[in-house]
């Protein structure tokens, strides 16, 4: 993993964790952790990219948590596999929203998957930050949809 990948991973985690922490502060119950979802191609054609991104995120989370987390809350990234397929990405995001109740999601790593999951994130007012999707359509996908490319 390159230093650039580590820095980008850490920046993404910090931004989303800060947003998630702000959302958690508005909820009536206190949580000991900040949950962030990540939809990555962990298997299939894009697995080498997804596994690299996962390694960067894990390293950033480990470092942040070792230094006390954010506002004393530890980050917990919940990973779901998209297999770089829009249908799989949709299922992954629905699981993260309905079961895990994450306030923010990192992913996807393919424009086709990001464009498939963007309407779901937008409708649920959940921040979606894609680290590598490059389609210009993502720019106008909604107020909660961002890309870092």
N, C-alpha and C positions, 0 to 999 in steps of 0.2 A: 504494500500500500504506500502511495506517495504521500509526502507531507501535504501537498495540495488537497488530496482526497480527505485526509484527516482534518484539515482546517475547515473544508466545506462541510464535512459531516458534523463537526463540533458546532459550527455556526448554525446549521439547520436545527440541531437538537436544542441549542440554547434559545433560539427564536421561538420554536414551537413550545418548548417547556415554559418559557415566560408567558406566552399566550395562554397555555393550558392552566398555569398557576393563577392567572388573573380570572379565568373562568371558574376555577375551583373556589376561589375566594367568594364568589357570588352564590355558591350553593350552600344550603343550610348545614350540611354535615362536613366535618373536616376529614380530609383524607391524608394518610401518611405518605402517599405517593402521587406522582403526576403520571398519568397514563398517556402515552402517545402511540398512535397506531402507525404501522409502516407496511405498505403494500409493495412488495418487491418480487421480481422473478427469481425465486430461490431454487426453482427447478426449471427444466425446459431449455429452450434456445438461449435465453438471456441469463441463465443461472450464474455465469461468471461475473456479470455486472451486478446482479442482485446480491451475490455473496460478498463481493467487494464492498458494496454500499453497506451491507449488514455489518461487516467487520469494522468499517469506519464509524458507524453509529454506535456499535457496542463499545468501541474504544472511547469515544467521546462521552458516552453515558457513564462508563466506569470512572473516568477522570472526574466528571462533574459530581457524581455520587460520592467519590472518595474525598472530595472537598466539601462535603456537607449538603450536596444537592442544591436546590434553588429554594430559598426561603425555608430551609430545613426540611424540604420534601424531596424524596428521592425519585428519580425518573425511572419509569418502567416502560420500555418499548415493547409493544405487542406486535409481533410479525405475522403477516399473512402472505401466502404465496400466490402470485398472479399468473405464474407460468408464462408471463408476457402475453396473456390472452385477455381481451376485453371482458368476456363473460366471467372468467375467473376473478378478474379485478373487481367486477361488480359484486360478486358473491363475497369476496374478501372485505370490501368496504361495508357492506350490509352487516356482516358479522361484527366488525369493529364498532359500528354505530349502535346496533341493537343489543348485542351481548356485552361487549366490553365498555360501551358508553364513552369512547374517547372523544376529547374535544378538538383534537387536531390529528392530521394524518400526513405522513411523509410518503410521497409516491405519486404516481407510479413512475416507472423508468422507461416507458414507451408512450409516445403521444397518443396512439390508438387506445391504450388502456386509460391514460389520464383523461382523455375526452369522454370515455365511457363512464368513468366514475365521478367526473366533475359535477354533473347535474344532481347526483345523490348528495354529495358534500354540500353543494350550494343550497339545496332544498332544506337540509338539516342544519344549516349555518355552522358548519364545521370547516375549519381552515384546512385546505389541501395545498401542500407545497411539494411540487415535483422538482427533484434535483436535476433532472436531465431532459425532460420532454421538451421538444423544440418547435412543435407546431405553433404557428402564429395564432391559431384559433383559441389556444389556451389563454391567451392574453385577455380575451373577451368572454371567457367561460363563466364569469361571475365575480361577485365581490369577495368571495371567500377562497378563490382559486388563484394560486400563484405558481410561477415557475422561476427557477434559479439559473436558467441557461442564458 
